[in-house]
């Protein structure tokens, strides 16, 4: 794990030195003209009379208080760096100090810094940006092999010469002279590694010793800036920039250029990981991944030999990546799948990922409240949904919703809706056909994704999809796979498998996309993956029959399919017909939950027709049932105090009133959800997660943390939470219950007083904040809800918002928050 964030103080003003001018001499070098300048240095073209050559001199502005030992260390490092020789590194010829003026002498290379290029041109084409970064990583690899870390990689330290080659300067030396801490101070705490806020890695921002991984993070930041044309961490306040990089998972800008596909995004995201162990293991690996991305696809589309499949898939993927929504969809799918395939991830991580997408959260909750999933009452939290439906069930549901969410509202909407509903129908049938209920969720996703290639082709290549349909429905029809190969150069199945691999979907899903061949088995296959393949195939053929066959003929077709597949699935043919009718009823409810509408006279409407064996369509369960009385839950431990609250304007009062009902409904729904869960056998961790999620979603908190008493340390410590970067913040919380020096957190907990701070910067509040909070969290406004048993604190719920005065609470919200807090107390009582 990374060290806890102990942010370095912003640098102090530079010592006053005379401004250099043309004609001045620094050592033996005569200044000719200024060729660059920044906040920490100026760069001059100078002449070296001894060797009769032009050089570049960088004049550094040292901080006041920089001692002789520090300057000597800087000079020693400069001499070490001067031994670096590489085509992508601008060599250091000399380094010295004259009249308190540190300076570096470089080879003079005509060209522009990358910072100047980005200022003039904005975003660079992906091919150009990646090419420049490959050069930079070549330089980093050579430096790291020599034991040198750059520590301050940024656009102004990359020069692009006249031939277009990127060359890196200032390896590991310029930053040292800016370190103004005394040696004793450095020995007492984390060492400042130097660097520029906005480009520093999380571990550099917290004072960790220099490592090559720091340079790789900075390289990913610089490449993202080249692709987007703007800084990834654009903060005027250096401290805020360092706080963000240490505590938040950085997100890529939506627009990185049409050719910045999900493959390139995956490379960038790996470089931007907060945990250095999850980044590329070396500059060489980072470079090799970029060079692999650079290689053009040369396989002709018409070449459909066996060895050409991967090239054709990549060709089609590149065409898809030009669509603005494809990278976003791919990113969501890959993140959700990576969570489920990691041994270190948990239910809380999946919940947190889903909560990042408000639309996905709302649709998923509507879906789990249909009769297909509902379990004895409405479900209003993702945490509760995961508990009831299961980790894999919610994972699969989220994957399918992401796919469908990004593929709506196209010009050819009717055809797309038919294909969407056909896929959902197949998934619904697959659940009903699964003899083992626990296999139903895998069967649902496998059946839905079995025609992924057809679905994506219909969406991204409508003209090609139309051509395939023409070949399959003409006077001399040919099989769909043959038609797809003729038009696309690849079958729908091969395309679906290729894309599922690119998205890192589970092997079981990839297996389902490959349709089984030959006659259906006489008995169910022993292997789960084989059973799922046959269920997926039968489900898709039954969905096709319902969609493309007139109602009178559909029943006969379903009977034929039931006779063909029943024994291989493990149920009789009559049960298959009943299962199909139940699936149609559930699909109708699913379509309502997803607000999916079709024309009543369209073929897609056939899939939503209910009645017959299945009975009437069940009604969707509402999420917002009235809140029960609070008797039995209310255990108030103190009055609600407002500290440093800002004046509330009439406009704010009106806005709060308008929002109040929505917030109250979400809080009340969560209370009901938690009440239902507490009636059953429950895990304490599940209840606490549901409580935090209800508060987090309803109130729109930035972060929320649950703390619990650690008896050995006689303190409340952070256990888990929700929000960006919360994993690091949780570890910051340490609230002594009997501190030597009183602070706000300890006082609130010892008195059991619910407390809201609207302005954490107010003097009488700021002076009582503990150091760990100022260094590691530092929110503008926050809420504290202590948990008490027998008059003593055993827990705390902390929640904050990012903007000053943003946290405002009415009496209704306060009462409901207290009820949620008291439900946590009740859960502890019951569990103990």
ChimeraX attribute file (.defattr): number of C-alpha atoms within 10 A of each C-alpha:
attribute: neighborCount
match mode: 1-to-1
recipient: residues
	/A:1	8
	/A:2	14
	/A:3	15
	/A:4	20
	/A:5	26
	/A:6	21
	/A:7	20
	/A:8	19
	/A:9	10
	/A:10	11
	/A:11	13
	/A:12	13
	/A:13	10
	/A:14	15
	/A:15	14
	/A:16	10
	/A:17	11
	/A:18	7
	/A:19	6
	/A:20	14
	/A:21	12
	/A:22	13
	/A:23	12
	/A:24	13
	/A:25	14
	/A:26	19
	/A:27	12
	/A:28	11
	/A:29	20
	/A:30	20
	/A:31	23
	/A:32	17
	/A:33	14
	/A:34	16
	/A:35	15
	/A:36	15
	/A:37	13
	/A:38	9
	/A:39	8
	/A:40	15
	/A:41	17
	/A:42	17
	/A:43	21
	/A:44	24
	/A:45	22
	/A:46	27
	/A:47	20
	/A:48	16
	/A:49	11
	/A:50	8
	/A:51	7
	/A:52	8
	/A:53	11
	/A:54	19
	/A:55	20
	/A:56	26
	/A:57	29
	/A:58	24
	/A:59	21
	/A:60	22
	/A:61	22
	/A:62	26
	/A:63	19
	/A:64	15
	/A:65	15
	/A:66	18
	/A:67	15
	/A:68	10
	/A:69	11
	/A:70	19
	/A:71	20
	/A:72	14
	/A:73	14
	/A:74	22
	/A:75	23
	/A:76	15
	/A:77	18
	/A:78	23
	/A:79	17
	/A:80	17
	/A:81	24
	/A:82	18
	/A:83	12
	/A:84	17
	/A:85	14
	/A:86	15
	/A:87	14
	/A:88	22
	/A:89	24
	/A:90	24
	/A:91	22
	/A:92	23
	/A:93	17
	/A:94	16
	/A:95	20
	/A:96	19
	/A:97	16
	/A:98	9
	/A:99	8
	/A:100	14
	/A:101	15
	/A:102	21
	/A:103	23
	/A:104	21
	/A:105	23
	/A:106	22
	/A:107	17
	/A:108	17
	/A:109	16
	/A:110	13
	/A:111	15
	/A:112	18
	/A:113	20
	/A:114	22
	/A:115	19
	/A:116	15
	/A:117	18
	/A:118	18
	/A:119	12
	/A:120	10
	/A:121	10
	/A:122	16
	/A:123	20
	/A:124	19
	/A:125	17
	/A:126	22
	/A:127	14
	/A:128	14
	/A:129	17
	/A:130	23
	/A:131	17
	/A:132	22
	/A:133	24
	/A:134	26
	/A:135	21
	/A:136	24
	/A:137	26
	/A:138	23
	/A:139	26
	/A:140	29
	/A:141	22
	/A:142	19
	/A:143	22
	/A:144	18
	/A:145	11
	/A:146	13
	/A:147	12
	/A:148	21
	/A:149	22
	/A:150	27
	/A:151	28
	/A:152	26
	/A:153	28
	/A:154	22
	/A:155	22
	/A:156	18
	/A:157	16
	/A:158	26
	/A:159	27
	/A:160	22
	/A:161	15
	/A:162	11
	/A:163	8
	/A:164	13
	/A:165	18
	/A:166	27
	/A:167	26
	/A:168	27
	/A:169	22
	/A:170	22
	/A:171	27
	/A:172	23
	/A:173	26
	/A:174	29
	/A:175	21
	/A:176	22
	/A:177	21
	/A:178	25
	/A:179	24
	/A:180	19
	/A:181	18
	/A:182	13
	/A:183	12
	/A:184	8
	/A:185	11
	/A:186	14
	/A:187	10
	/A:188	8
	/A:189	11
	/A:190	18
	/A:191	19
	/A:192	23
	/A:193	23
	/A:194	24
	/A:195	24
	/A:196	18
	/A:197	24
	/A:198	26
	/A:199	28
	/A:200	27
	/A:201	30
	/A:202	27
	/A:203	26
	/A:204	30
	/A:205	27
	/A:206	26
	/A:207	21
	/A:208	21
	/A:209	13
	/A:210	19
	/A:211	18
	/A:212	21
	/A:213	25
	/A:214	27
	/A:215	27
	/A:216	27
	/A:217	26
	/A:218	25
	/A:219	28
	/A:220	23
	/A:221	27
	/A:222	25
	/A:223	24
	/A:224	25
	/A:225	25
	/A:226	29
	/A:227	23
	/A:228	22
	/A:229	20
	/A:230	16
	/A:231	15
	/A:232	20
	/A:233	18
	/A:234	12
	/A:235	14
	/A:236	10
	/A:237	12
	/A:238	17
	/A:239	16
	/A:240	17
	/A:241	19
	/A:242	28
	/A:243	23
	/A:244	20
	/A:245	24
	/A:246	29
	/A:247	20
	/A:248	18
	/A:249	17
	/A:250	18
	/A:251	11
	/A:252	18
	/A:253	14
	/A:254	11
	/A:255	14
	/A:256	23
	/A:257	17
	/A:258	16
	/A:259	16
	/A:260	20
	/A:261	25
	/A:262	21
	/A:263	20
	/A:264	18
	/A:265	19
	/A:266	16
	/A:267	17
	/A:268	23
	/A:269	22
	/A:270	18
	/A:271	26
	/A:272	27
	/A:273	19
	/A:274	24
	/A:275	17
	/A:276	22
	/A:277	11
	/A:278	13
	/A:279	22
	/A:280	21
	/A:281	14
	/A:282	17
	/A:283	25
	/A:284	18
	/A:285	14
	/A:286	24
	/A:287	22
	/A:288	15
	/A:289	16
	/A:290	21
	/A:291	14
	/A:292	9
	/A:293	17
	/A:294	16
	/A:295	8
	/A:296	10
	/A:297	14
	/A:298	10
	/A:299	16
	/A:300	12
	/A:301	19
	/A:302	14
	/A:303	15
	/A:304	18
	/A:305	9
	/A:306	8
	/A:307	10
	/A:308	18
	/A:309	20
	/A:310	16
	/A:311	19
	/A:312	25
	/A:313	24
	/A:314	19
	/A:315	17
	/A:316	21
	/A:317	19
	/A:318	18
	/A:319	15
	/A:320	21
	/A:321	21
	/A:322	16
	/A:323	14
	/A:324	15
	/A:325	13
	/A:326	19
	/A:327	24
	/A:328	20
	/A:329	19
	/A:330	22
	/A:331	19
	/A:332	20
	/A:333	22
	/A:334	20
	/A:335	17
	/A:336	21
	/A:337	20
	/A:338	17
	/A:339	17
	/A:340	21
	/A:341	12
	/A:342	9
	/A:343	8
	/A:344	8
	/A:345	12
	/A:346	13
	/A:347	21
	/A:348	17
	/A:349	17
	/A:350	23
	/A:351	24
	/A:352	19
	/A:353	18
	/A:354	22
	/A:355	20
	/A:356	13
	/A:357	12
	/A:358	11
	/A:359	13
	/A:360	17
	/A:361	21
	/A:362	17
	/A:363	18
	/A:364	22
	/A:365	19
	/A:366	22
	/A:367	25
	/A:368	26
	/A:369	24
	/A:370	22
	/A:371	18
	/A:372	19
	/A:373	13
	/A:374	17
	/A:375	15
	/A:376	11
	/A:377	16
	/A:378	25
	/A:379	30
	/A:380	29
	/A:381	27
	/A:382	26
	/A:383	26
	/A:384	25
	/A:385	25
	/A:386	20
	/A:387	18
	/A:388	17
	/A:389	17
	/A:390	16
	/A:391	18
	/A:392	15
	/A:393	21
	/A:394	24
	/A:395	24
	/A:396	21
	/A:397	19
	/A:398	22
	/A:399	22
	/A:400	19
	/A:401	20
	/A:402	22
	/A:403	19
	/A:404	16
	/A:405	15
	/A:406	13
	/A:407	20
	/A:408	15
	/A:409	11
	/A:410	12
	/A:411	10
	/A:412	12
	/A:413	14
	/A:414	16
	/A:415	16
	/A:416	21
	/A:417	22
	/A:418	20
	/A:419	21
	/A:420	20
	/A:421	24
	/A:422	28
	/A:423	26
	/A:424	27
	/A:425	30
	/A:426	34
	/A:427	31
	/A:428	30
	/A:429	33
	/A:430	33
	/A:431	27
	/A:432	23
	/A:433	29
	/A:434	23
	/A:435	13
	/A:436	9
	/A:437	11
	/A:438	13
	/A:439	17
	/A:440	21
	/A:441	23
	/A:442	25
	/A:443	34
	/A:444	30
	/A:445	28
	/A:446	29
	/A:447	32
	/A:448	29
	/A:449	26
	/A:450	29
	/A:451	26
	/A:452	23
	/A:453	22
	/A:454	21
	/A:455	22
	/A:456	21
	/A:457	22
	/A:458	19
	/A:459	20
	/A:460	19
	/A:461	16
	/A:462	16
	/A:463	13
	/A:464	15
	/A:465	20
	/A:466	13
	/A:467	15
	/A:468	25
	/A:469	16
	/A:470	14
	/A:471	19
	/A:472	17
	/A:473	12
	/A:474	9
	/A:475	8
	/A:476	7
	/A:477	12
	/A:478	16
	/A:479	11
	/A:480	17
	/A:481	15
	/A:482	17
	/A:483	22
	/A:484	26
	/A:485	18
	/A:486	17
	/A:487	18
	/A:488	23
	/A:489	22
	/A:490	27
	/A:491	21
	/A:492	25
	/A:493	19
	/A:494	20
	/A:495	28
	/A:496	24
	/A:497	25
	/A:498	22
	/A:499	20
	/A:500	21
	/A:501	14
	/A:502	16
	/A:503	20
	/A:504	17
	/A:505	20
	/A:506	15
	/A:507	13
	/A:508	17
	/A:509	24
	/A:510	22
	/A:511	17
	/A:512	28
	/A:513	27
	/A:514	17
	/A:515	14
	/A:516	14
	/A:517	8
	/A:518	5
	/A:519	9
	/A:520	16
	/A:521	15
	/A:522	13
	/A:523	14
	/A:524	20
	/A:525	16
	/A:526	8
	/A:527	8
	/A:528	13
	/A:529	19
	/A:530	17
	/A:531	21
	/A:532	28
	/A:533	25
	/A:534	25
	/A:535	29
	/A:536	34
	/A:537	24
	/A:538	26
	/A:539	32
	/A:540	24
	/A:541	16
	/A:542	26
	/A:543	25
	/A:544	19
	/A:545	21
	/A:546	27
	/A:547	23
	/A:548	15
	/A:549	16
	/A:550	12
	/A:551	14
	/A:552	8
	/A:553	11
	/A:554	17
	/A:555	15
	/A:556	13
	/A:557	16
	/A:558	22
	/A:559	15
	/A:560	13
	/A:561	19
	/A:562	21
	/A:563	14
	/A:564	17
	/A:565	25
	/A:566	23
	/A:567	16
	/A:568	20
	/A:569	25
	/A:570	16
	/A:571	17
	/A:572	14
	/A:573	20
	/A:574	14
	/A:575	14
	/A:576	25
	/A:577	21
	/A:578	16
	/A:579	20
	/A:580	27
	/A:581	22
	/A:582	22
	/A:583	28
	/A:584	27
	/A:585	23
	/A:586	23
	/A:587	26
	/A:588	21
	/A:589	22
	/A:590	25
	/A:591	16
	/A:592	16
	/A:593	20
	/A:594	16
	/A:595	10
	/A:596	14
	/A:597	12
	/A:598	16
	/A:599	9
	/A:600	11
	/A:601	8
	/A:602	13
	/A:603	19
	/A:604	24
	/A:605	18
	/A:606	18
	/A:607	25
	/A:608	24
	/A:609	17
	/A:610	19
	/A:611	13
	/A:612	10
	/A:613	12
	/A:614	17
	/A:615	11
	/A:616	10
	/A:617	18
	/A:618	13
	/A:619	10
	/A:620	18
	/A:621	18
	/A:622	14
	/A:623	21
	/A:624	18
	/A:625	17
	/A:626	11
	/A:627	17
	/A:628	11
	/A:629	8
	/A:630	14
	/A:631	8
	/A:632	10
	/A:633	18
	/A:634	17
	/A:635	18
	/A:636	16
	/A:637	21
	/A:638	15
	/A:639	10
	/A:640	16
	/A:641	12
	/A:642	15
	/A:643	15
	/A:644	18
	/A:645	18
	/A:646	15
	/A:647	8
	/A:648	10
	/A:649	9
	/A:650	9
	/A:651	9
	/A:652	12
	/A:653	13
	/A:654	11
	/A:655	11
	/A:656	15
	/A:657	12
	/A:658	11
	/A:659	12
	/A:660	18
	/A:661	13
	/A:662	13
	/A:663	21
	/A:664	22
	/A:665	19
	/A:666	22
	/A:667	30
	/A:668	26
	/A:669	25
	/A:670	31
	/A:671	26
	/A:672	22
	/A:673	26
	/A:674	25
	/A:675	18
	/A:676	15
	/A:677	21
	/A:678	18
	/A:679	8
	/A:680	8
	/A:681	8
	/A:682	14
	/A:683	13
	/A:684	15
	/A:685	12
	/A:686	18
	/A:687	23
	/A:688	24
	/A:689	22
	/A:690	25
	/A:691	27
	/A:692	26
	/A:693	27
	/A:694	27
	/A:695	22
	/A:696	22
	/A:697	19
	/A:698	19
	/A:699	24
	/A:700	16
	/A:701	20
	/A:702	19
	/A:703	23
	/A:704	25
	/A:705	25
	/A:706	24
	/A:707	24
	/A:708	20
	/A:709	20
	/A:710	17
	/A:711	9
	/A:712	6
	/A:713	12
	/A:714	14
	/A:715	22
	/A:716	24
	/A:717	22
	/A:718	25
	/A:719	14
	/A:720	21
	/A:721	28
	/A:722	27
	/A:723	21
	/A:724	19
	/A:725	19
	/A:726	21
	/A:727	18
	/A:728	23
	/A:729	25
	/A:730	23
	/A:731	18
	/A:732	19
	/A:733	23
	/A:734	22
	/A:735	27
	/A:736	22
	/A:737	21
	/A:738	12
	/A:739	12
	/A:740	7
	/A:741	9
	/A:742	14
	/A:743	18
	/A:744	15
	/A:745	23
	/A:746	23
	/A:747	17
	/A:748	18
	/A:749	25
	/A:750	17
	/A:751	15
	/A:752	24
	/A:753	20
	/A:754	23
	/A:755	22
	/A:756	24
	/A:757	25
	/A:758	26
	/A:759	22
	/A:760	24
	/A:761	17
	/A:762	14
	/A:763	10
	/A:764	11
	/A:765	16
	/A:766	15
	/A:767	13
	/A:768	16
	/A:769	18
	/A:770	18
	/A:771	13
	/A:772	17
	/A:773	16
	/A:774	14
	/A:775	16
	/A:776	22
	/A:777	20
	/A:778	19
	/A:779	21
	/A:780	19
	/A:781	23
	/A:782	26
	/A:783	20
	/A:784	21
	/A:785	25
	/A:786	30
	/A:787	26
	/A:788	23
	/A:789	15
	/A:790	7
	/A:791	11
	/A:792	15
	/A:793	22
	/A:794	22
	/A:795	23
	/A:796	26
	/A:797	22
	/A:798	22
	/A:799	27
	/A:800	26
	/A:801	20
	/A:802	15
	/A:803	13
	/A:804	17
	/A:805	19
	/A:806	16
	/A:807	23
	/A:808	21
	/A:809	15
	/A:810	12
	/A:811	9
	/A:812	14
	/A:813	21
	/A:814	15
	/A:815	16
	/A:816	22
	/A:817	22
	/A:818	21
	/A:819	23
	/A:820	26
	/A:821	26
	/A:822	23
	/A:823	24
	/A:824	24
	/A:825	21
	/A:826	18
	/A:827	20
	/A:828	17
	/A:829	10
	/A:830	11
	/A:831	10
	/A:832	7
